[in-house]
Every structure is written in C-alpha cells, then in structure tokens.
Amino acid sequence: MADGENDLILDVKNLEVKFYHDQGVVSAVNGVDFNIGEGQSIGFVGESACGKTVTASTVLRILPPSGDIINGTINFRDTSGQIKDLAQYDSDSSELRKIRGNDIAMIFQEPMTAFSPVHTLYNQISEAILLHQDLPQKEVRARVINLLDQVGIPEPEERVDDYSFEFSGGMRQRAMIAMALACEPRILIADEPTTALDVTIQAQVLKLIKDMQQDYGLSLHLITHDLGVIAHMVDYVYIMYLGRIVEKGPIQEVFLDPKHPYTRDLLGSIPSIKGVEGKIASIQGSVPDAYHMPPGCSFHPRCRDVVGDKCSSAVPQSVEIEPEHYTSCYKYTDRGVKENVKHVR
C-alpha cells in the first residue's frame, strides 16, 4: 500500500465484475479494493478461479464479451498527474489503447498461447513500439534486439525473426517479458509468470522480473498461487477467495501473523522439511460452485473457526488489525475482541 494518495498510480475501489452465461451468472469479483504506488510491488494470491486474473484483466479492460463491470472505479494517474477512471471508457476506445501496452503492460499466464504462432517475435514485440512511439523501422528493430538481449536470449540478432514455437518454455517467457517492457510501462502485471517452468528456470525468470523492475522503475502487480514466489517478490500482499479480498497487509506481517482462517490454512498447506511426519495439511472441503455462491462469508463452509450464524448470513467488514494489515473475519469485527484492532470499515 502506498504511503499517500499522491504516490498512487492505480487506485481500484469496490470493483465488481460478473459473467453472464446460459447456465447462470458468475460473480467473479465482489467489491475488491487495491492500489499500487510508484515503484511498489503488490501480490495477489489465492486458489485457482478466485478472481486474481479477472481483476487484472478488468484493469486493462480485456474481459471476454460475457464479462461486465457492474460497479467500481479504476483510477489511473497518468504522467501529467491527471486521474482517469478506466472503468468509464469503452474497452475499444482510443484512450485505453494509449494506455494498454504503453503505461500498463501484462505478462500473460501462458506464453505459448499469448504469442501468435504465425508471426515472428519481431513482428509481435515491435507492434507496441510502432503503435505508441514514433520511431523509424531501423530504430525499432534495434530496440527489439536490445530487449531480447536484456532478458537473456542468446544471439538476439538471429533469434528476433524466429517464431514462438521455436523457443523453449523458459525462452518464450523471457520473450513475453521483453514484449511487456517494449514501451517501458509504469505498471507491469505478471500473471503466473513461472507456470509450467522447472524450478531452475522459475528462479531465473523471477530474478529477471526483479532486475527489470529496478532497471525500469516499474510498479509490479504479481498474480500467483505460489506463496513462496509472493514472499520473495512483493512488499504488500492481497489474499483473495471467491472474488473477495479476505486479508491484505505487508508481506512479512501477513505471513508471520496471518489472521484470516483461509490465509492460515493456505500457509499451513506449504510442505516443510522441518514439518512433522504424515500427510501434508490441506484446506478442508472444496471451492463452491461459481453459480451457487454461499451466503455470508464465502469461506464459512470450509472454515475451522466459524463464529456463529452470522458467518453464513452477512459478509464481514474489513478490520485493521495492525497498521495497513486488514482482514475480513467475524473474529475481529466486534470491538474489544482483540485489543490491537484499530477500526472497522
């Protein structure tokens, strides 16, 4: 969380997104608040289908046709200091096209499908540069080659005209990072950037993102289900479950002193070489059907610490436990339950 409003690049408030299908309506994002400051690293973590990627896709306004923003604001501060609510623009508007790939860029989850198999890497990486910057072709080509070199692709002068299927998984991920950095964005959204990569390549890709963030002065929005990656990469973490933020706070505080039962269960399910013998801990139950969301706190059917009937009747408010550390749980909503509770909002 940024120190003050003047430091914020992106400020999202009460975001709600629904998907309309023949089977019914899916409430994918339910009242999500988050912000990103200059040079800050934030992370979204949670089980699959909890709304992490949908939230990021909504910021860029690249939802599929079945998705729609029901409520909320997506305030983006441009380089001139002007605040623009991206939720108010048409997804195909020229204003958004100026921002996508230029001010806000995204590393997509699966580079094999994110890249076109019938266009060369040069064609695809240069597209954003040609769209947003008035440069001659010779300079554009030199810039693309330099980007590939920066992300560690050997012989970039030759590989720049290759196709994505000629690259290994790790190399494709590096090329995806190069494409995202083509216009030196202010915010980089990295959606599961190490999916399907082996451990050694994962470490290399994460180090590369960290180095690029420092070199370019980027603000990083990292999406993952890997708690180890989150702990290594970000300053502030948002724990998401069924479209809601159930806990958020500075990374060390949340990991060392988790408050929400879901956060505790997530952390407890991480295998440890120092752990006791036996089965690896798991979260009881399963994620509910998206078409039939449980009432009240969405985690209550799986929770080991149900307070009472109110857990299944209404959504708990967000409570500040410590400075900038919030959780949404009925264990903390009544004043006096915990001495260190600051306020409810």
C-alpha positions as CSV (number, residue, x, y, z in Angstrom):
1,M,0.0,0.0,0.0
2,A,1.4,3.4,-1.0
3,D,2.3,5.9,1.6
4,G,-0.1,8.6,0.3
5,E,-2.6,9.3,-2.5
6,N,0.0,11.4,-4.3
7,D,2.2,8.3,-4.7
8,L,-0.6,6.2,-6.3
9,I,-0.5,5.2,-9.9
10,L,-3.6,2.9,-9.7
11,D,-6.4,3.0,-7.2
12,V,-9.2,0.5,-7.6
13,K,-12.3,0.8,-5.4
14,N,-15.3,-1.5,-4.9
15,L,-14.7,-3.4,-8.2
16,E,-17.5,-5.8,-9.1
17,V,-17.4,-8.0,-12.2
18,K,-20.0,-10.5,-13.4
19,F,-20.0,-13.1,-16.2
20,Y,-23.3,-13.9,-17.9
21,H,-23.6,-17.5,-19.3
22,D,-26.5,-19.7,-20.3
23,Q,-26.0,-21.7,-17.1
24,G,-26.3,-18.6,-14.9
25,V,-24.4,-15.5,-13.6
26,V,-20.9,-15.8,-12.1
27,S,-19.9,-13.1,-9.6
28,A,-16.1,-13.2,-10.3
29,V,-15.0,-10.1,-8.5
30,N,-17.0,-8.8,-5.5
31,G,-16.1,-5.4,-4.1
32,V,-12.3,-5.5,-4.5
33,D,-10.2,-2.6,-3.3
34,F,-6.5,-2.3,-4.0
35,N,-3.9,0.3,-5.1
36,I,-0.4,0.4,-6.5
37,G,2.2,3.2,-5.7
38,E,5.2,4.3,-7.6
39,G,7.8,1.5,-7.7
40,Q,5.7,-0.7,-5.4
41,S,5.3,-4.4,-5.6
42,I,2.0,-6.0,-4.7
43,G,0.9,-9.6,-5.0
44,F,-2.5,-11.3,-5.4
45,V,-2.6,-14.9,-4.1
46,G,-5.3,-17.5,-3.8
47,E,-6.6,-20.8,-5.2
48,S,-7.4,-21.1,-8.9
49,A,-10.6,-19.3,-10.0
50,C,-10.6,-16.9,-7.1
51,G,-10.6,-13.9,-9.4
52,K,-7.0,-12.8,-9.5
53,T,-6.6,-12.8,-13.3
54,V,-10.1,-11.4,-13.8
55,T,-9.2,-8.4,-11.6
56,A,-6.1,-7.7,-13.6
57,S,-7.9,-8.2,-16.9
58,T,-10.6,-5.7,-15.8
59,V,-7.9,-3.1,-15.1
60,L,-6.7,-3.4,-18.7
61,R,-10.3,-3.8,-19.9
62,I,-9.6,-7.0,-21.8
63,L,-12.5,-9.1,-20.4
64,P,-14.2,-11.5,-22.7
65,P,-17.6,-10.4,-24.1
66,S,-19.5,-12.3,-21.4
67,G,-17.9,-10.2,-18.7
68,D,-19.1,-6.8,-17.4
69,I,-18.1,-4.3,-14.8
70,I,-21.1,-3.9,-12.5
71,N,-19.6,-1.4,-10.1
72,G,-16.4,0.3,-9.0
73,T,-13.7,2.7,-10.2
74,I,-10.3,2.1,-11.7
75,N,-8.5,5.4,-11.2
76,F,-5.2,5.6,-13.1
77,R,-2.9,8.6,-12.8
78,D,-1.1,9.4,-16.0
79,T,2.3,11.1,-16.3
80,S,0.7,14.5,-16.3
81,G,-1.0,13.8,-13.0
82,Q,-4.5,13.5,-14.5
83,I,-6.7,10.9,-13.0
84,K,-8.6,8.7,-15.4
85,D,-11.3,6.2,-14.4
86,L,-10.6,3.3,-16.8
87,A,-14.0,1.7,-15.9
88,Q,-15.7,4.6,-17.7
89,Y,-14.0,4.1,-21.0
90,D,-15.2,1.8,-23.8
91,S,-12.8,-1.2,-24.0
92,D,-12.0,-0.3,-27.6
93,S,-11.6,3.4,-27.0
94,S,-8.5,5.2,-28.3
95,E,-7.8,6.4,-24.7
96,L,-7.5,2.9,-23.5
97,R,-5.4,1.9,-26.4
98,K,-2.9,4.6,-25.5
99,I,-2.6,3.1,-22.0
100,R,-2.6,-0.7,-22.8
101,G,0.9,-1.9,-23.6
102,N,2.3,1.6,-23.0
103,D,1.6,2.7,-19.4
104,I,0.3,-0.7,-18.2
105,A,1.6,-3.9,-19.7
106,M,0.9,-7.5,-18.9
107,I,2.9,-10.8,-18.9
108,F,0.2,-13.3,-19.7
109,Q,0.0,-16.7,-18.0
110,E,0.8,-19.0,-20.9
111,P,3.2,-17.5,-23.4
112,M,2.6,-20.4,-25.9
113,T,-1.0,-19.2,-26.4
114,A,-0.3,-15.5,-25.8
115,F,2.1,-15.4,-28.8
116,S,0.8,-15.8,-32.3
117,P,2.3,-18.9,-33.9
118,V,2.2,-17.4,-37.4
119,H,4.1,-14.1,-36.7
120,T,7.7,-13.7,-35.8
121,L,8.8,-12.4,-32.4
122,Y,10.0,-9.2,-34.1
123,N,6.5,-8.7,-35.6
124,Q,4.8,-9.0,-32.2
125,I,7.2,-7.2,-30.0
126,S,7.6,-4.3,-32.4
127,E,3.9,-3.8,-32.7
128,A,3.5,-2.0,-29.4
129,I,6.5,0.2,-30.2
130,L,5.2,1.2,-33.6
131,L,1.8,1.9,-32.1
132,H,2.9,4.1,-29.2
133,Q,6.2,5.6,-30.3
134,D,7.1,7.5,-33.5
135,L,10.4,5.7,-34.4
136,P,11.8,4.6,-37.7
137,Q,11.9,0.9,-38.5
138,K,15.7,0.7,-38.1
139,E,15.5,2.0,-34.5
140,V,12.5,-0.2,-33.7
141,R,14.4,-3.3,-34.8
142,A,17.5,-2.3,-32.8
143,R,15.3,-1.7,-29.7
144,V,13.6,-5.2,-30.1
145,I,17.0,-6.8,-30.4
146,N,18.3,-4.9,-27.3
147,L,15.2,-6.0,-25.4
148,L,15.8,-9.7,-26.2
149,D,19.4,-9.3,-25.2
150,Q,18.4,-7.7,-21.9
151,V,16.1,-10.6,-21.0
152,G,18.9,-13.1,-21.7
153,I,18.0,-14.6,-25.1
154,P,21.3,-15.6,-26.8
155,E,22.1,-14.4,-30.3
156,P,19.2,-11.9,-30.3
157,E,20.1,-10.6,-33.8
158,E,19.3,-14.0,-35.2
159,R,16.5,-15.2,-32.9
160,V,14.5,-12.0,-33.3
161,D,13.0,-13.4,-36.6
162,D,12.1,-16.8,-35.1
163,Y,8.6,-17.9,-34.2
164,S,7.5,-18.6,-30.6
165,F,7.2,-22.4,-31.2
166,E,10.9,-22.4,-31.9
167,F,11.6,-21.3,-28.3
168,S,11.6,-23.4,-25.2
169,G,9.2,-22.6,-22.4
170,G,11.7,-20.5,-20.5
171,M,12.8,-18.6,-23.6
172,R,9.2,-17.9,-24.5
173,Q,8.6,-16.5,-21.0
174,R,11.6,-14.2,-21.5
175,A,10.3,-13.1,-24.8
176,M,7.0,-12.3,-23.2
177,I,8.7,-10.2,-20.6
178,A,10.6,-8.4,-23.4
179,M,7.3,-7.7,-25.2
180,A,5.7,-6.3,-22.0
181,L,8.7,-4.0,-21.4
182,A,8.8,-2.8,-25.0
183,C,7.4,0.7,-24.2
184,E,8.8,1.0,-20.7
185,P,5.5,0.8,-18.9
186,R,4.8,2.3,-15.4
187,I,2.9,-0.8,-14.2
188,L,3.8,-4.4,-15.1
189,I,1.1,-7.0,-14.4
190,A,2.7,-10.5,-14.2
191,D,0.1,-13.3,-14.3
192,E,1.6,-16.6,-13.1
193,P,4.9,-15.8,-14.8
194,T,6.5,-19.1,-13.7
195,T,3.7,-21.5,-14.6
196,A,4.9,-24.8,-16.1
197,L,8.5,-23.9,-15.7
198,D,11.0,-26.1,-13.9
199,V,12.5,-24.8,-10.6
200,T,15.8,-23.5,-12.1
201,I,14.0,-21.6,-14.9
202,Q,11.5,-20.2,-12.4
203,A,14.3,-18.7,-10.3
204,Q,15.9,-17.2,-13.4
205,V,12.6,-15.7,-14.6
206,L,11.8,-14.2,-11.2
207,K,15.2,-12.7,-10.9
208,L,14.8,-11.2,-14.4
209,I,11.5,-9.6,-13.4
210,K,13.0,-8.2,-10.2
211,D,16.0,-6.8,-12.1
212,M,13.8,-5.3,-14.8
213,Q,11.6,-3.7,-12.1
214,Q,14.7,-2.0,-10.6
215,D,16.1,-1.0,-14.0
216,Y,12.9,0.5,-15.3
217,G,11.4,1.8,-12.0
218,L,8.3,-0.4,-12.5
219,S,5.4,-0.9,-10.2
220,L,4.7,-4.6,-10.1
221,H,1.3,-6.4,-9.8
222,L,2.1,-10.1,-9.4
223,I,-0.5,-12.8,-9.6
224,T,0.3,-16.3,-8.4
225,H,-0.9,-19.2,-6.3
226,D,2.7,-19.8,-5.2
227,L,3.2,-18.4,-1.7
228,G,7.0,-18.8,-1.9
229,V,7.1,-16.6,-5.0
230,I,4.9,-14.0,-3.3
231,A,7.2,-13.9,-0.3
232,H,10.2,-13.3,-2.4
233,M,8.8,-10.8,-4.9
234,V,6.4,-8.3,-3.2
235,D,6.0,-5.7,-0.5
236,Y,2.3,-5.9,0.1
237,V,0.0,-8.9,-0.4
238,Y,-3.7,-9.4,-1.1
239,I,-5.2,-12.8,-0.2
240,M,-8.2,-13.5,-2.4
241,Y,-11.0,-16.0,-2.1
242,L,-14.1,-16.3,-4.3
243,G,-13.8,-12.8,-5.7
244,R,-13.1,-11.1,-2.4
245,I,-10.0,-9.8,-0.6
246,V,-10.2,-11.6,2.8
247,E,-6.8,-10.3,4.1
248,K,-4.2,-7.8,3.0
249,G,-1.1,-6.3,4.5
250,P,2.7,-6.0,4.4
251,I,4.1,-9.3,3.2
252,Q,6.1,-10.1,6.4
253,E,3.3,-9.3,8.7
254,V,0.7,-11.4,6.9
255,F,3.0,-14.4,6.5
256,L,4.3,-14.3,10.1
257,D,1.0,-13.4,11.8
258,P,-1.9,-14.4,9.4
259,K,-5.4,-13.5,10.8
260,H,-8.0,-14.9,8.4
261,P,-8.6,-18.6,8.6
262,Y,-8.2,-19.0,4.9
263,T,-4.7,-17.3,5.0
264,R,-3.7,-19.6,7.9
265,D,-4.8,-22.7,6.0
266,L,-3.0,-21.6,2.9
267,L,0.2,-21.1,4.7
268,G,-0.3,-24.3,6.7
269,S,-0.6,-26.3,3.5
270,I,3.0,-25.5,2.4
271,P,5.3,-28.6,2.8
272,S,8.3,-28.0,5.1
273,I,11.4,-30.1,5.5
274,K,11.1,-29.3,9.2
275,G,7.5,-30.4,9.4
276,V,6.1,-33.4,11.3
277,E,5.8,-36.8,9.5
278,G,2.5,-37.7,8.0
279,K,0.1,-36.2,5.5
280,I,0.6,-32.6,4.2
281,A,-2.0,-30.3,5.7
282,S,-4.8,-29.2,3.3
283,I,-7.8,-26.9,3.4
284,Q,-11.0,-28.9,4.2
285,G,-13.8,-29.1,1.7
286,S,-13.6,-27.7,-1.8
287,V,-14.2,-24.4,-3.6
288,P,-18.0,-23.9,-4.1
289,D,-19.7,-23.9,-7.4
290,A,-19.3,-20.4,-9.0
291,Y,-23.0,-20.4,-10.0
292,H,-24.1,-21.1,-6.4
293,M,-22.1,-18.9,-4.1
294,P,-22.6,-19.4,-0.4
295,P,-24.2,-16.6,1.5
296,G,-22.4,-14.5,4.1
297,C,-18.6,-15.1,4.4
298,S,-17.8,-17.1,1.3
299,F,-15.2,-19.2,3.2
300,H,-17.5,-20.3,6.0
301,P,-18.4,-23.7,4.5
302,R,-14.7,-24.7,4.8
303,C,-13.8,-22.7,7.9
304,R,-12.5,-24.3,11.1
305,D,-13.2,-21.2,13.1
306,V,-16.9,-20.4,12.4
307,V,-18.1,-17.8,15.0
308,G,-21.8,-18.5,14.6
309,D,-24.8,-18.0,12.4
310,K,-23.6,-14.6,11.3
311,C,-20.8,-16.2,9.3
312,S,-23.4,-17.6,6.9
313,S,-25.7,-14.6,7.0
314,A,-23.7,-11.5,6.0
315,V,-20.2,-10.6,4.6
316,P,-17.9,-9.4,7.4
317,Q,-16.4,-6.0,7.2
318,S,-12.7,-5.3,6.7
319,V,-10.9,-4.7,10.0
320,E,-7.5,-3.1,10.5
321,I,-5.5,-5.3,12.9
322,E,-2.2,-3.5,12.6
323,P,-1.1,-0.5,10.5
324,E,-2.1,-1.4,6.9
325,H,-2.9,-5.0,7.9
326,Y,-6.6,-5.8,7.3
327,T,-8.8,-8.9,7.5
328,S,-12.5,-9.7,6.9
329,C,-13.5,-12.1,9.6
330,Y,-16.1,-12.0,12.3
331,K,-13.5,-13.0,14.9
332,Y,-12.3,-9.4,14.6
333,T,-15.3,-7.3,13.8
334,D,-16.5,-6.7,17.4
335,R,-14.6,-4.0,19.2
336,G,-12.8,-5.5,22.2
337,V,-12.4,-8.9,20.8
338,K,-8.8,-8.1,20.0
339,E,-7.1,-5.3,21.8
340,N,-5.0,-4.3,18.8
341,V,-8.0,-3.9,16.4
342,K,-7.8,-0.3,15.2
343,H,-11.1,0.3,13.3
344,V,-13.7,-1.4,11.1
345,R,-14.5,-0.2,7.6
